[in-house]
């Protein structure tokens, strides 16, 4: 399976919404800049590993969930 910006973008936005956070709040929780989060959710930018881990930690999920390797419910995709 290869990394997809589109999948990451959709998952990031869905997980953020599920937690009831706006982009600014996620930026504050994760330490990732607001402009980076906007770019990731738009699928224009690819996060580095450090940023991806920070986002996953802030959202209480794993990189497997954000990358689409595992379904949001935790079932292998």
N, C-alpha and C positions, 0 to 999 in steps of 0.2 A: 504494500500500500504506500502510495506517495502522499506527501503533504499537499493539501489543497488550501490556498488562501480563501477560496469561497466557503469551504466547509468550516474553517476556523472562524471566519467572519460571522457566519450564521450561528455557530455554537456560542461564540463569545457574547453576541447580542442576546441570544436566548437565555443563557445562564445569568447574564447581568439582569435581564428583565425578571427572571424567576426569583432573584434575590431582592428585587424591588429597588435596585440601584440605578441612578443615572450615570452617565459617562464620567462626570466630574467626581462623583462619590467613589466610583471604581478607581479612578486615577489616584485619589487620596489614599484609599485603602491599599492599593498595590504598589504605589511609588512609581508607576508608569505614567508618563506625561499624558495629559488629556489629548493633545494632538496626535500622539501615537495611537491611543485607543480609537479615536475617530478614524484614523487611517486603517487600522486593523479591521474594524467593523465594516468599513466600506470595501474591504478586500484590496485596497491599493498597496498596502504595506505588509511585509512578513515580519513577525516578531522574532527577535533573537531568543535564544534558549532562556536566558536570564529573565527577559520580560515575560515570556510565556509561563515560566514557573511562577513568577510574581502574580500574574493574572489568575492562574489556576488556584494558587493559595488563597488569594483574596476572595475567590468565588467558592471556595470549599470543594473543589473538584480536582480531577487529575488532568494531566496533559493528554492522556488517552481520550478523555471525554471531549476536551476542546479541539483536538485534532480530528476527531471523528473515528478513531480506531475502536472506540467503545461507544455504544449508544448512550444517550443522556440518562436513560433509566439504569445504566450499568451493564447492560447486556452487550456482549461482543458484537460489533457491527460486521 
